[in-house]
Amino acid sequence: MISTVTTSTITTVTTIAAMGLTTAISVAAVVTLIAFLSTKQLAGASPSLSSQLTARFLNIGILPLIMAFAVIVAVKIAQVLA
């Protein structure tokens, strides 16, 4: 059991190192943004008060993720043009 965990941990760390930490963080940010946006849409469609509050609360996390997404896109465009 321990050797399996150690092997999978080493594989994960090696994969992240090969991809680059920036790429891994970018992918995590984009996936989180998609999850927040879809959750907001689903919560906003419900008429209950708690769902509406959840939809409004998700705006707090969505705004910084959108800014991070804009930076990611700008950097990728700069890499292509350079």
Backbone as ProteinMPNN parsed JSONL, in Angstrom:
{"seq_chain_A": "MISTVTTSTITTVTTIAAMGLTTAISVAAVVTLIAFLSTKQLAGASPSLSSQLTARFLNIGILPLIMAFAVIVAVKIAQVLA", "coords_chain_A": {"N_chain_A": [[0.827, -1.19, 0.0], [1.885, 1.276, 0.838], [3.975, 1.547, -0.962], [2.558, 1.847, -3.329], [1.232, 4.281, -2.923], [3.456, 5.931, -2.65], [4.618, 5.621, -5.183], [2.574, 6.663, -6.846], [2.508, 9.261, -5.89], [5.065, 10.186, -6.551], [4.869, 9.991, -9.321], [2.86, 11.881, -9.83], [4.059, 14.267, -8.904], [6.265, 14.376, -10.61], [4.971, 14.644, -13.073], [3.709, 17.126, -12.749], [5.977, 18.713, -12.47], [7.081, 18.353, -14.983], [5.137, 19.473, -16.637], [5.214, 22.005, -15.735], [4.945, 24.351, -13.198], [3.446, 26.661, -13.514], [1.703, 26.073, -15.613], [0.207, 24.027, -14.441], [-1.06, 25.406, -12.35], [-2.514, 27.222, -13.867], [-4.278, 25.543, -15.259], [-5.711, 24.51, -13.085], [-6.922, 26.871, -12.153], [-8.587, 27.565, -14.318], [-10.286, 25.337, -14.464], [-11.518, 25.548, -11.958], [-12.804, 28.014, -12.311], [-14.656, 27.339, -14.321], [-16.179, 25.462, -12.89], [-17.241, 27.103, -10.84], [-18.733, 28.953, -12.37], [-20.634, 27.28, -13.62], [-21.925, 26.232, -11.375], [-23.007, 28.577, -10.331], [-24.831, 29.239, -12.349], [-26.603, 27.049, -12.178], [-27.504, 27.301, -9.528], [-28.669, 29.807, -9.618], [-30.883, 29.357, -11.175], [-32.771, 28.207, -9.612], [-35.645, 28.874, -7.6], [-35.431, 29.161, -4.844], [-34.47, 30.813, -1.773], [-32.015, 30.235, -0.557], [-30.553, 29.154, -2.669], [-30.401, 31.356, -4.359], [-28.856, 33.05, -2.777], [-26.508, 31.571, -2.69], [-25.766, 31.701, -5.379], [-25.23, 34.435, -5.598], [-23.154, 34.62, -3.762], [-21.131, 33.209, -4.996], [-20.08, 34.994, -6.809], [-18.019, 36.295, -5.557], [-15.822, 34.589, -5.708], [-15.666, 34.225, -8.435], [-14.932, 36.606, -9.776], [-12.068, 37.196, -9.184], [-11.023, 34.892, -10.415], [-11.753, 35.243, -13.072], [-10.169, 37.442, -13.682], [-7.649, 36.246, -13.389], [-7.845, 34.388, -15.453], [-7.904, 36.118, -17.64], [-5.301, 37.135, -17.509], [-3.867, 34.776, -17.975], [-4.652, 34.208, -20.611], [-3.615, 36.49, -21.896], [-0.864, 36.135, -21.46], [-0.415, 33.737, -22.841], [-1.031, 34.562, -25.458], [0.982, 36.452, -25.794], [3.184, 34.745, -25.732], [2.809, 33.294, -28.078], [3.028, 35.29, -30.017], [5.615, 36.158, -29.626]], "CA_chain_A": [[0.0, 0.0, 0.0], [2.738, 2.451, 0.925], [4.727, 1.676, -2.207], [1.633, 2.358, -4.339], [1.054, 5.705, -2.644], [4.721, 6.592, -2.969], [4.767, 5.617, -6.639], [1.628, 7.607, -7.44], [2.941, 10.606, -5.503], [6.229, 10.519, -7.372], [4.379, 10.19, -10.683], [2.143, 13.15, -9.86], [5.037, 15.348, -8.77], [7.05, 14.41, -11.844], [4.11, 15.17, -14.122], [3.56, 18.562, -12.511], [7.26, 19.342, -12.77], [7.268, 18.335, -16.432], [4.206, 20.445, -17.202], [5.54, 23.335, -15.252], [4.034, 24.766, -12.132], [2.547, 27.687, -14.041], [0.66, 25.403, -16.387], [-0.659, 23.306, -13.507], [-1.895, 26.394, -11.661], [-3.432, 27.762, -14.866], [-5.329, 24.544, -15.483], [-6.542, 24.475, -11.872], [-7.727, 28.097, -12.115], [-9.619, 27.498, -15.358], [-11.259, 24.316, -14.048], [-12.283, 26.136, -10.855], [-13.693, 29.029, -12.892], [-15.766, 26.634, -14.987], [-17.033, 24.888, -11.848], [-17.971, 28.192, -10.179], [-19.727, 29.507, -13.292], [-21.741, 26.336, -13.802], [-22.67, 26.178, -10.114], [-23.775, 29.814, -10.23], [-25.964, 29.125, -13.261], [-27.567, 26.089, -11.631], [-28.095, 27.845, -8.306], [-29.5, 30.948, -9.986], [-32.109, 28.895, -11.836], [-33.722, 27.758, -8.594], [-36.315, 30.023, -6.973], [-35.279, 29.213, -3.388], [-33.635, 31.903, -1.267], [-30.645, 29.762, -0.321], [-29.895, 29.016, -3.972], [-30.098, 32.702, -4.84], [-27.725, 33.536, -1.98], [-25.33, 30.841, -3.159], [-25.402, 32.26, -6.683], [-24.596, 35.733, -5.357], [-21.905, 34.397, -3.028], [-20.113, 32.708, -5.926], [-19.457, 36.124, -7.505], [-16.794, 36.641, -4.838], [-14.749, 33.767, -6.244], [-15.616, 34.277, -9.889], [-14.237, 37.799, -10.257], [-10.612, 37.011, -9.272], [-10.699, 33.845, -11.378], [-11.855, 35.838, -14.41], [-8.96, 38.249, -13.866], [-6.55, 35.304, -13.601], [-8.036, 33.842, -16.79], [-7.487, 37.155, -18.587], [-3.837, 37.167, -17.485], [-3.409, 33.55, -18.632], [-4.848, 34.383, -22.053], [-2.658, 37.504, -22.364], [0.475, 35.538, -21.477], [-0.37, 32.766, -23.942], [-0.969, 35.322, -26.707], [2.332, 37.027, -25.866], [4.101, 33.653, -26.067], [2.624, 32.949, -29.483], [3.511, 36.396, -30.844], [7.048, 36.395, -29.428]], "C_chain_A": [[0.87, 1.253, 0.0], [3.522, 2.643, -0.363], [3.843, 2.207, -3.334], [1.423, 3.851, -4.164], [2.312, 6.469, -3.011], [4.921, 6.686, -4.472], [3.831, 6.627, -7.287], [1.988, 9.043, -7.082], [4.116, 11.061, -6.348], [5.797, 10.788, -8.816], [3.675, 11.538, -10.81], [3.11, 14.324, -9.8], [5.87, 15.482, -10.036], [6.243, 14.996, -12.99], [3.943, 16.67, -13.977], [4.856, 19.291, -12.831], [7.501, 19.396, -14.271], [6.362, 19.359, -17.112], [4.619, 21.861, -16.856], [4.491, 23.751, -14.246], [3.023, 25.791, -12.631], [1.398, 27.062, -14.817], [-0.314, 24.682, -15.469], [-1.596, 24.267, -12.771], [-2.915, 26.993, -12.624], [-4.592, 26.809, -15.121], [-6.267, 24.482, -14.283], [-7.445, 25.703, -11.799], [-8.861, 28.046, -13.128], [-10.695, 26.471, -14.985], [-12.13, 24.848, -12.902], [-13.248, 27.192, -11.363], [-14.893, 28.379, -13.57], [-16.722, 26.05, -13.956], [-17.861, 25.969, -11.16], [-19.057, 28.752, -11.09], [-20.907, 28.568, -13.493], [-22.58, 26.208, -12.538], [-23.534, 27.415, -9.944], [-25.005, 29.754, -11.127], [-27.037, 28.193, -12.706], [-28.25, 26.629, -10.381], [-29.019, 29.014, -8.623], [-30.807, 30.55, -10.634], [-33.177, 28.465, -10.833], [-34.362, 28.97, -7.905], [-36.084, 30.14, -5.454], [-34.287, 30.296, -2.977], [-32.188, 31.453, -1.067], [-29.882, 29.589, -1.632], [-29.521, 30.383, -4.539], [-28.921, 33.307, -4.079], [-26.425, 32.852, -2.4], [-24.845, 31.409, -4.491], [-24.721, 33.617, -6.519], [-23.252, 35.588, -4.667], [-20.785, 33.937, -3.962], [-19.446, 33.821, -6.723], [-18.138, 36.521, -6.856], [-15.614, 35.843, -5.383], [-14.585, 33.883, -7.743], [-14.794, 35.463, -10.39], [-12.713, 37.644, -10.27], [-10.201, 35.924, -10.264], [-10.804, 34.35, -12.817], [-10.627, 36.703, -14.689], [-7.748, 37.347, -14.118], [-6.644, 34.694, -14.998], [-7.593, 34.842, -17.849], [-5.96, 37.245, -18.656], [-3.276, 35.939, -18.2], [-3.518, 33.69, -20.141], [-3.843, 35.386, -22.606], [-1.246, 36.935, -22.457], [0.596, 34.545, -22.622], [-0.293, 33.463, -25.293], [0.415, 35.935, -26.889], [3.365, 35.956, -26.227], [4.012, 33.283, -27.539], [3.222, 34.034, -30.382], [5.015, 36.615, -30.728], [7.907, 35.398, -30.155]], "O_chain_A": [[0.614, 2.187, -0.76], [3.716, 3.773, -0.811], [4.322, 2.937, -4.202], [1.432, 4.603, -5.139], [2.239, 7.537, -3.618], [5.349, 7.723, -4.978], [4.241, 7.368, -8.18], [1.791, 9.949, -7.892], [4.151, 12.203, -6.808], [6.305, 11.709, -9.457], [3.874, 12.255, -11.791], [2.982, 15.274, -10.573], [6.146, 16.596, -10.481], [6.773, 15.763, -13.793], [4.025, 17.407, -14.959], [4.827, 20.379, -13.405], [8.058, 20.369, -14.779], [6.778, 20.033, -18.054], [4.385, 22.796, -17.622], [3.297, 23.523, -14.437], [1.867, 25.781, -12.208], [0.25, 27.485, -14.684], [-1.524, 24.719, -15.692], [-2.779, 23.977, -12.592], [-4.057, 27.244, -12.239], [-5.748, 27.226, -15.19], [-7.485, 24.41, -14.45], [-8.611, 25.588, -11.422], [-9.983, 28.446, -12.819], [-11.885, 26.723, -15.176], [-13.34, 24.622, -12.884], [-14.387, 27.265, -10.901], [-16.024, 28.834, -13.401], [-17.939, 26.129, -14.123], [-19.053, 25.776, -10.922], [-20.177, 28.999, -10.642], [-22.055, 29.012, -13.531], [-23.803, 26.09, -12.611], [-24.665, 27.323, -9.468], [-26.093, 30.166, -10.724], [-28.228, 28.503, -12.754], [-29.451, 26.433, -10.198], [-30.044, 29.191, -7.964], [-31.753, 31.337, -10.639], [-34.355, 28.373, -11.178], [-33.692, 29.972, -7.659], [-36.503, 31.125, -4.847], [-33.384, 30.649, -3.734], [-31.252, 32.194, -1.368], [-28.681, 29.854, -1.686], [-28.452, 30.546, -5.128], [-28.086, 33.996, -4.665], [-25.371, 33.485, -2.455], [-23.643, 31.575, -4.698], [-23.752, 33.917, -7.215], [-22.318, 36.339, -4.948], [-19.618, 34.25, -3.731], [-18.357, 33.622, -7.261], [-17.24, 37.026, -7.529], [-14.513, 36.38, -5.503], [-13.494, 33.667, -8.272], [-14.032, 35.32, -11.346], [-12.101, 37.939, -11.296], [-9.144, 36.025, -10.886], [-10.033, 33.932, -13.681], [-10.103, 36.7, -15.804], [-6.913, 37.655, -14.969], [-5.621, 34.503, -15.655], [-6.976, 34.462, -18.844], [-5.394, 37.41, -19.737], [-2.308, 36.054, -18.953], [-2.591, 33.336, -20.87], [-3.276, 35.161, -23.675], [-0.518, 37.214, -23.41], [1.619, 34.518, -23.306], [0.429, 33.01, -26.181], [0.959, 35.941, -27.993], [4.319, 36.238, -26.953], [5.026, 32.992, -28.173], [3.851, 33.725, -31.394], [5.628, 37.191, -31.626], [9.134, 35.47, -30.083]]}, "name": "protein", "num_of_chains": 1, "seq": "MISTVTTSTITTVTTIAAMGLTTAISVAAVVTLIAFLSTKQLAGASPSLSSQLTARFLNIGILPLIMAFAVIVAVKIAQVLA"}
